[in-house]
Amino acid sequence: MTAADRSVTAKLAGFYKPGADAYQYGDSGWMYDMFARGQAWRAIPKFLSWCVSGNVIATLKWMTTEGHATTIHDARALEAREGLSKADFFHKFGFVLLDHRSAMTASDWLDSGEAFLVDETGTGAEEQARFYMAADTPAKRIYAAECEALLRELFPGAHDFFLPGLGVRRGPDFYNLYGATVHADFPVEFELAGEMNPWSDLKRQREIFLESDASEFYQVNFWRPVLPMEGPVTANPLCFADPRTFRSEDLIKAEMTGQVSGGQMYLAARHHPDQAYYHYPDMTTDEVLLFRNAHYRKGDEDNGDVPVFHSAFVHPETPKDAEPRRSFEYRVGFLL
Protein backbone atom coordinates (compact mmCIF):
# COMPACT_ATOMS: atom_id res chain seq x y z
CA MET A 1 0.00 0.00 0.00
CA THR A 2 1.39 3.40 -1.00
CA ALA A 3 1.77 5.95 1.79
CA ALA A 4 -0.39 9.05 1.62
CA ASP A 5 1.06 11.99 -0.26
CA ARG A 6 2.25 14.65 2.20
CA SER A 7 2.80 17.59 -0.11
CA VAL A 8 2.34 21.00 1.53
CA THR A 9 2.11 24.64 0.57
CA ALA A 10 4.64 26.92 2.26
CA LYS A 11 6.28 30.25 1.60
CA LEU A 12 9.78 30.05 0.14
CA ALA A 13 12.00 33.11 0.41
CA GLY A 14 14.88 34.64 -1.51
CA PHE A 15 13.51 34.91 -5.05
CA TYR A 16 14.47 37.81 -7.28
CA LYS A 17 11.87 39.58 -9.39
CA PRO A 18 11.72 38.83 -13.14
CA GLY A 19 13.47 42.09 -14.05
CA ALA A 20 16.33 41.73 -11.56
CA ASP A 21 19.90 41.91 -12.83
CA ALA A 22 21.55 38.57 -13.60
CA TYR A 23 24.44 39.51 -11.29
CA GLN A 24 23.98 40.66 -7.70
CA TYR A 25 26.56 41.78 -5.15
CA GLY A 26 26.22 42.05 -1.40
CA ASP A 27 28.73 43.34 1.15
CA SER A 28 27.34 41.50 4.14
CA GLY A 29 30.08 41.57 6.77
CA TRP A 30 28.34 43.78 9.29
CA MET A 31 25.03 41.94 8.86
CA TYR A 32 26.70 38.59 9.41
CA ASP A 33 28.39 39.78 12.60
CA MET A 34 25.25 41.47 13.93
CA PHE A 35 22.60 38.87 13.16
CA ALA A 36 24.43 35.55 12.79
CA ARG A 37 27.17 36.01 15.37
CA GLY A 38 25.36 38.47 17.62
CA GLN A 39 28.56 40.51 17.94
CA ALA A 40 27.58 44.18 17.79
CA TRP A 41 31.10 45.29 18.71
CA ARG A 42 32.33 43.78 15.45
CA ALA A 43 29.35 44.87 13.39
CA ILE A 44 29.26 48.60 14.21
CA PRO A 45 32.65 49.61 12.75
CA LYS A 46 31.94 47.45 9.70
CA PHE A 47 28.57 49.14 9.28
CA LEU A 48 30.17 52.58 9.36
CA SER A 49 32.73 51.52 6.76
CA TRP A 50 29.97 49.99 4.64
CA CYS A 51 28.05 53.27 4.64
CA VAL A 52 30.90 55.03 2.81
CA SER A 53 32.09 52.04 0.76
CA GLY A 54 30.09 52.67 -2.39
CA ASN A 55 28.45 49.26 -2.01
CA VAL A 56 25.27 50.36 -0.26
CA ILE A 57 23.00 50.50 -3.32
CA ALA A 58 24.31 47.22 -4.73
CA THR A 59 23.86 45.51 -1.37
CA LEU A 60 20.31 46.82 -1.01
CA LYS A 61 19.49 45.45 -4.47
CA TRP A 62 21.04 42.13 -3.48
CA MET A 63 18.77 42.09 -0.43
CA THR A 64 15.64 42.95 -2.43
CA THR A 65 14.02 39.55 -2.81
CA GLU A 66 10.53 38.22 -2.34
CA GLY A 67 8.75 35.14 -1.07
CA HIS A 68 6.28 32.94 -2.92
CA ALA A 69 3.71 30.46 -1.69
CA THR A 70 4.96 27.22 -3.20
CA THR A 71 3.77 23.65 -3.37
CA ILE A 72 6.48 21.50 -1.83
CA HIS A 73 5.85 17.99 -3.09
CA ASP A 74 6.38 14.79 -1.13
CA ALA A 75 9.59 13.20 -2.40
CA ARG A 76 8.88 9.94 -0.58
CA ALA A 77 5.67 9.63 -2.58
CA LEU A 78 7.56 10.57 -5.75
CA GLU A 79 10.09 7.77 -5.20
CA ALA A 80 7.25 5.29 -4.63
CA ARG A 81 5.49 6.36 -7.85
CA GLU A 82 8.65 6.26 -9.96
CA GLY A 83 9.64 2.77 -8.84
CA LEU A 84 13.28 3.32 -9.80
CA SER A 85 16.46 2.09 -8.19
CA LYS A 86 18.14 4.61 -5.91
CA ALA A 87 20.86 5.19 -8.51
CA ASP A 88 18.42 5.68 -11.38
CA PHE A 89 16.26 8.00 -9.29
CA PHE A 90 19.27 10.18 -8.43
CA HIS A 91 20.40 10.35 -12.05
CA LYS A 92 16.90 11.37 -13.15
CA PHE A 93 16.05 13.92 -10.45
CA GLY A 94 19.42 14.96 -8.99
CA PHE A 95 18.48 13.91 -5.44
CA VAL A 96 17.65 10.75 -3.51
CA LEU A 97 17.12 9.60 0.09
CA LEU A 98 19.15 6.68 1.45
CA ASP A 99 18.83 4.67 4.62
CA HIS A 100 22.10 5.09 6.50
CA ARG A 101 23.01 4.82 10.16
CA SER A 102 26.30 6.61 10.73
CA ALA A 103 28.86 5.63 13.35
CA MET A 104 29.25 9.33 14.18
CA THR A 105 28.20 10.44 17.68
CA ALA A 106 26.61 13.73 18.72
CA SER A 107 29.99 15.11 19.77
CA ASP A 108 31.57 13.88 16.52
CA TRP A 109 29.17 16.01 14.49
CA LEU A 110 29.95 19.06 16.62
CA ASP A 111 33.70 18.50 16.35
CA SER A 112 33.39 18.33 12.55
CA GLY A 113 31.50 21.60 12.04
CA GLU A 114 33.25 24.26 10.02
CA ALA A 115 34.00 27.67 11.48
CA PHE A 116 33.20 30.59 9.22
CA LEU A 117 36.51 32.43 9.09
CA VAL A 118 36.16 35.92 7.66
CA ASP A 119 38.96 37.98 6.17
CA GLU A 120 39.97 39.90 9.28
CA THR A 121 40.99 36.71 11.10
CA GLY A 122 44.11 36.66 8.96
CA THR A 123 43.29 33.20 7.62
CA GLY A 124 43.69 33.39 3.85
CA ALA A 125 41.24 31.68 1.55
CA GLU A 126 43.72 29.10 0.24
CA GLU A 127 44.81 28.26 3.78
CA GLN A 128 41.17 27.93 4.75
CA ALA A 129 40.60 25.58 1.79
CA ARG A 130 43.50 23.36 2.84
CA PHE A 131 42.23 23.26 6.42
CA TYR A 132 38.67 22.57 5.23
CA MET A 133 39.83 19.49 3.34
CA ALA A 134 42.56 18.16 5.64
CA ALA A 135 41.27 18.88 9.15
CA ASP A 136 41.69 15.85 11.41
CA THR A 137 38.09 15.44 12.53
CA PRO A 138 35.65 12.59 13.15
CA ALA A 139 34.09 13.42 9.77
CA LYS A 140 37.45 12.85 8.09
CA ARG A 141 38.14 9.66 10.04
CA ILE A 142 34.65 8.13 10.04
CA TYR A 143 32.05 9.87 7.89
CA ALA A 144 34.24 10.28 4.81
CA ALA A 145 34.52 6.53 4.30
CA GLU A 146 30.79 6.09 4.88
CA CYS A 147 29.98 8.68 2.21
CA GLU A 148 32.48 7.24 -0.26
CA ALA A 149 30.86 3.82 0.10
CA LEU A 150 27.41 5.28 -0.60
CA LEU A 151 28.67 7.12 -3.67
CA ARG A 152 30.30 3.98 -5.06
CA GLU A 153 26.85 2.35 -5.00
CA LEU A 154 25.32 5.20 -7.01
CA PHE A 155 28.36 5.80 -9.24
CA PRO A 156 30.21 2.47 -9.73
CA GLY A 157 32.96 4.15 -11.79
CA ALA A 158 33.66 6.96 -9.33
CA HIS A 159 37.26 7.61 -8.26
CA ASP A 160 39.52 10.30 -6.80
CA PHE A 161 37.16 11.32 -4.04
CA PHE A 162 37.59 14.77 -2.46
CA LEU A 163 36.49 14.14 1.13
CA PRO A 164 36.63 17.18 3.44
CA GLY A 165 37.41 17.24 7.11
CA LEU A 166 34.66 19.74 7.85
CA GLY A 167 30.97 20.13 7.12
CA VAL A 168 28.18 22.56 7.92
CA ARG A 169 26.59 21.87 11.31
CA ARG A 170 23.32 23.67 12.02
CA GLY A 171 21.17 23.98 15.10
CA PRO A 172 21.55 24.37 18.88
CA ASP A 173 25.04 24.07 20.35
CA PHE A 174 26.74 25.25 17.16
CA TYR A 175 25.41 27.62 14.47
CA ASN A 176 21.76 28.17 15.22
CA LEU A 177 20.80 29.81 11.95
CA TYR A 178 19.27 27.95 9.01
CA GLY A 179 19.71 28.80 5.34
CA ALA A 180 16.16 29.96 4.65
CA THR A 181 16.48 31.41 1.14
CA VAL A 182 16.35 29.42 -2.09
CA HIS A 183 19.89 29.04 -3.44
CA ALA A 184 22.46 26.70 -4.95
CA ASP A 185 25.99 26.67 -3.60
CA PHE A 186 28.02 27.30 -6.78
CA PRO A 187 27.58 28.75 -10.30
CA VAL A 188 27.37 26.47 -13.34
CA GLU A 189 30.75 27.62 -14.70
CA PHE A 190 33.48 25.47 -13.14
CA GLU A 191 36.31 28.00 -13.42
CA LEU A 192 34.14 30.76 -11.98
CA ALA A 193 32.99 28.49 -9.14
CA GLY A 194 36.60 27.85 -8.15
CA GLU A 195 37.88 31.40 -8.55
CA MET A 196 34.99 33.05 -6.70
CA ASN A 197 34.88 30.48 -3.88
CA PRO A 198 38.57 30.13 -2.98
CA TRP A 199 37.70 28.71 0.47
CA SER A 200 35.97 25.70 -1.14
CA ASP A 201 38.97 23.86 -2.67
CA LEU A 202 37.11 23.73 -6.01
CA LYS A 203 39.97 25.47 -7.83
CA ARG A 204 42.41 22.72 -6.89
CA GLN A 205 39.86 20.02 -7.63
CA ARG A 206 39.21 21.50 -11.07
CA GLU A 207 42.92 21.46 -11.87
CA ILE A 208 43.14 17.79 -10.89
CA PHE A 209 40.09 17.05 -13.04
CA LEU A 210 41.51 18.84 -16.11
CA GLU A 211 44.82 17.00 -15.80
CA SER A 212 43.13 13.62 -15.37
CA ASP A 213 41.63 11.16 -17.85
CA ALA A 214 38.22 11.57 -16.21
CA SER A 215 35.35 12.88 -18.31
CA GLU A 216 33.11 14.19 -15.51
CA PHE A 217 33.39 15.96 -12.16
CA TYR A 218 30.64 15.70 -9.59
CA GLN A 219 30.05 17.23 -6.21
CA VAL A 220 27.30 15.65 -4.13
CA ASN A 221 25.89 17.21 -0.98
CA PHE A 222 25.13 14.84 1.90
CA TRP A 223 22.47 16.46 4.11
CA ARG A 224 21.06 14.79 7.19
CA PRO A 225 19.60 15.35 10.66
CA VAL A 226 22.11 14.30 13.30
CA LEU A 227 22.40 13.31 16.93
CA PRO A 228 21.49 14.39 19.56
CA MET A 229 18.17 14.78 17.72
CA GLU A 230 15.70 12.19 18.95
CA GLY A 231 12.71 12.55 16.68
CA PRO A 232 12.23 13.21 12.99
CA VAL A 233 12.73 16.68 11.53
CA THR A 234 9.56 18.74 11.86
CA ALA A 235 11.03 22.23 12.39
CA ASN A 236 12.85 23.96 9.53
CA PRO A 237 13.00 20.95 7.21
CA LEU A 238 14.94 21.19 3.96
CA CYS A 239 13.27 21.50 0.59
CA PHE A 240 15.03 21.15 -2.75
CA ALA A 241 14.18 21.61 -6.40
CA ASP A 242 14.07 19.39 -9.46
CA PRO A 243 16.87 21.07 -11.47
CA ARG A 244 15.22 20.10 -14.76
CA THR A 245 12.46 22.61 -14.02
CA PHE A 246 14.84 25.60 -14.03
CA ARG A 247 15.48 27.66 -17.15
CA SER A 248 18.79 29.38 -17.79
CA GLU A 249 17.06 32.75 -17.43
CA ASP A 250 15.97 31.78 -13.90
CA LEU A 251 19.59 31.73 -12.68
CA ILE A 252 21.26 34.70 -10.99
CA LYS A 253 24.91 34.85 -9.97
CA ALA A 254 25.13 36.33 -6.48
CA GLU A 255 28.49 37.42 -5.08
CA MET A 256 28.80 38.00 -1.35
CA THR A 257 31.70 39.24 0.73
CA GLY A 258 32.13 39.44 4.48
CA GLN A 259 31.19 35.93 5.58
CA VAL A 260 33.97 33.60 4.45
CA SER A 261 37.59 34.26 3.59
CA GLY A 262 37.95 35.40 -0.02
CA GLY A 263 34.22 35.89 -0.54
CA GLN A 264 31.84 33.58 -2.33
CA MET A 265 29.58 33.28 -5.34
CA TYR A 266 26.41 31.21 -5.31
CA LEU A 267 23.30 30.94 -7.45
CA ALA A 268 20.04 32.63 -6.60
CA ALA A 269 16.89 32.35 -8.69
CA ARG A 270 14.11 34.28 -10.30
CA HIS A 271 10.83 32.65 -9.41
CA HIS A 272 8.96 30.79 -12.14
CA PRO A 273 5.76 28.77 -11.65
CA ASP A 274 7.18 25.74 -13.47
CA GLN A 275 9.87 25.22 -10.82
CA ALA A 276 9.13 22.05 -8.82
CA TYR A 277 10.13 21.73 -5.15
CA TYR A 278 10.21 18.65 -2.93
CA HIS A 279 10.91 17.52 0.62
CA TYR A 280 11.23 14.21 2.44
CA PRO A 281 8.76 14.38 5.35
CA ASP A 282 10.00 13.35 8.79
CA MET A 283 13.63 12.63 7.98
CA THR A 284 15.42 10.79 10.78
CA THR A 285 19.02 10.52 11.89
CA ASP A 286 19.18 7.13 10.14
CA GLU A 287 18.57 8.71 6.73
CA VAL A 288 20.68 10.89 4.48
CA LEU A 289 19.65 13.06 1.54
CA LEU A 290 22.05 13.23 -1.39
CA PHE A 291 21.69 15.98 -3.95
CA ARG A 292 23.73 17.25 -6.87
CA ASN A 293 25.77 20.28 -5.92
CA ALA A 294 27.80 20.44 -9.14
CA HIS A 295 28.30 18.44 -12.35
CA TYR A 296 30.81 19.45 -15.02
CA ARG A 297 31.94 17.62 -18.18
CA LYS A 298 35.40 17.66 -19.74
CA GLY A 299 35.50 20.11 -22.63
CA ASP A 300 32.33 21.87 -21.49
CA GLU A 301 33.29 22.88 -17.95
CA ASP A 302 31.63 26.29 -18.20
CA ASN A 303 28.24 24.83 -19.04
CA GLY A 304 27.61 22.57 -16.07
CA ASP A 305 24.29 21.05 -15.14
CA VAL A 306 21.93 23.18 -13.09
CA PRO A 307 22.58 22.26 -9.44
CA VAL A 308 19.87 21.43 -6.95
CA PHE A 309 18.48 24.61 -5.39
CA HIS A 310 17.53 24.18 -1.76
CA SER A 311 16.31 26.01 1.34
CA ALA A 312 15.01 25.48 4.83
CA PHE A 313 11.32 26.31 5.12
CA VAL A 314 8.63 26.70 7.75
CA HIS A 315 6.37 23.68 7.51
CA PRO A 316 2.75 24.72 8.15
CA GLU A 317 2.19 21.66 10.38
CA THR A 318 5.22 22.20 12.62
CA PRO A 319 4.19 21.63 16.26
CA LYS A 320 4.76 24.55 18.62
CA ASP A 321 6.96 22.36 20.80
CA ALA A 322 8.89 20.85 17.88
CA GLU A 323 12.40 19.63 18.56
CA PRO A 324 14.97 22.04 17.06
CA ARG A 325 16.60 20.78 13.89
CA ARG A 326 20.20 19.64 14.18
CA SER A 327 21.72 18.86 10.81
CA PHE A 328 25.01 18.33 9.01
CA GLU A 329 25.88 19.13 5.40
CA TYR A 330 28.91 17.49 3.81
CA ARG A 331 30.07 18.22 0.25
CA VAL A 332 31.99 15.44 -1.53
CA GLY A 333 33.59 15.78 -4.95
CA PHE A 334 34.74 12.93 -7.19
CA LEU A 335 35.71 12.08 -10.76
CA LEU A 336 34.09 9.78 -13.30
Sequence and secondary structure as in RCSB ss.txt:
>XXXX:A:sequence
MTAADRSVTAKLAGFYKPGADAYQYGDSGWMYDMFARGQAWRAIPKFLSWCVSGNVIATLKWMTTEGHATTIHDA
RALEAREGLSKADFFHKFGFVLLDHRSAMTASDWLDSGEAFLVDETGTGAEEQARFYMAADTPAKRIYAAECEAL
LRELFPGAHDFFLPGLGVRRGPDFYNLYGATVHADFPVEFELAGEMNPWSDLKRQREIFLESDASEFYQVNFWRP
VLPMEGPVTANPLCFADPRTFRSEDLIKAEMTGQVSGGQMYLAARHHPDQAYYHYPDMTTDEVLLFRNAHYRKGD
EDNGDVPVFHSAFVHPETPKDAEPRRSFEYRVGFLL
>XXXX:A:secstr
       EEEEEEEEB TTS SEEEEE HHHIIIIII  HHHHHHHHHHHHTSS HHHHHHHH  EEEEEEEEEH
HHHHHHH   HHHHHHHHSEEEEE   S  HHHHHHTB     GGGS  HHHHHHHHHH  SHIIIIIHHHHHHH
HHHH TT EEEE  S BEEESTTS      S BBSS S HHHHHHH GGGTHHHHHHHHHHSS SEEEEEEEEEE
 TT  S   SS EEEE GGG  GGGEEEEEEESSSTT EEEEEEB  TT  EEE TT  TTEEEEEEEEEEETT 
TTS      EEE   TT  TT     EEEEEEEEE 
